[in-house]
């Protein structure tokens, strides 16, 4: 996230909003302007950062081998073991007779 601070001091700005947005876009970042003086977007900026950190950590956990192993612990896998009899097929099929 790229944060432009002191947006309340518009008259002495060194970087335009467009420049900030352009740089953020080029770097693949969010862009927001804040002002600590009047609390403009300060809380919102922290909330966005926290949400993105949480989302990134959650994605890593969901993609981890440990998590995948935990998901598969309680699952049942049906194995035919080469038995092609009509009775065995009825146990594995929900839609055919």
N, C-alpha and C positions, 0 to 999 in steps of 0.2 A: 504494500500500500504506500502510495506517495501522498504525503500530507503537506499542503501549503499552509503555513501558520501566519497569524497576524492579518487575517483577511479584513479585519476592522480598520486597518491602515491603508485604505484604498489609494489615497493620494500619494503615498511614497512607495508604491509597489515596484519591485524589481523584475518580477516574473509575472507575465500575464496568465490568466486562467487558461487560455488556449495553449500556451507553451507548457504549462503544467499537465494539462490533459494529453497533449501530444507526447510528451516524454513518458508519462505513465502508460499510455497505449503502446508505445514502442517497446517498453520494458515488460509489458504484460501485467501491469499493476492497476489497482483501483486508484482513483484520484479524488481527493476531497480537500476543501479548504476549511480551516478552523480559526477560531479566535479564542485564546485563553482569557482574554480580557472580558469578553461578554459571553463566554461559554458557547459560542456558535459551533455546532457540530462536534464538540469535544466528546461528549458521551456517545454520540452516534459513531464516531471514528473508532473508539475503543470497542463498541459492540460489534462492529464489522470485523475488526481484527480478531476478536475472541471467537466469533462465529466461523471465520475462515480457518483458524487454528484447529478448532473442534472438528470441522468438516474434513480437513486434511488428515488429522490423527485418526478419525473414524474410518476414512477410506483405507489407510494403511492397516488398521486392525482388521477390517473386512477382507483385505487381500492377503493377510498373513497366513502362513501354513498352520500355525497353532489354532487360529480361529476356525479355519476350514476343518481341521481335525476335530475340534469340539462340535461342529455342526454335524459331522458324520457319525458321532458316537451313538446316537439314538436312532439312527436310520436302519432300515432293514433292506437287505439286498436279496432279491429272488434269483436263485441260480437253478437252471434246469438240469445241469450235469448230464446232458446228452439224452435225457429221458423224453422221448417224443410221443409218448402214449397220449391218447385222448384225455385221460384223467389228469395227467400232469399239465397238459396245455390249459385245461379249465382253471387250474389254480393260478396261472400267470396272466390270464386274459380277462379283461373286464367287459369287453364289448362283443366277443364272438362266442358262438356256441359249438 
